[in-house]
Amino acid sequence: MSELNFLDLSERHIGVTKAIAHGYGEAARVCLDRHHSSPVTFQLIDRSESTEAGAMWPAVDARTKSAWNNTTDATEDGAYALALAAVEHSRGLVAVRRAETRTGADYYIGSPDAQILDLEESFRLEVSGVDTGNISMIKTRLKQKLTQAVAGNSNLPAIACVVGFASLQIMADDVSETS
């Protein structure tokens, strides 16, 4: 089984610094530790194709749990780590830059050799996280994120991705004008 590597994103994602990657990784570990023990198997559903990927992480300590005690913030930041790892895993795309406000996205993603200043070949990535909930809730959130990306102030193609921490599911799909 392949690995969903979310702990060292800065080594592969030019648009994520080491400090940001560390924070996202901590948040993801806190969210995963709420429901699971390492290792786990995620179901990745991208454009209706399902695969599995394993994930491993060191358990968080009490100080880290306290630092990430806000469930909303931890879920949002942890979702960035796992969504970026998932699009890298399924599509070979990495974060090249953080997206501006009102673009309908959180990150610009592209090929690992993309130029930071040239976004013409990039995609927008809109990310969301769901702490608890089943596949139905994740599908509903994905539809909301697809709609949000369509309304964004950008003409670049987009992908929406939703991470379900309790359900160990990550869903992604391409944004179409009818989303």
Secondary structure, 3 states (H helix, E strand, C coil): CEECCCCCHHHCCCCCCHHHHHHHHHHHHHHHHHHCCCCEEEEEEECCEEEEEEECCCCCCHHHHHHCCCHHHHHHHHHHHHHHHHHHHHHCCEEEEECCCCCCCCEEEECCCCCCCCCCCCEEEEEEEECCCCHHHHHHHHHHHHHHHHCCCCCCCEEEEEEECCCCEEEEEECCCCC
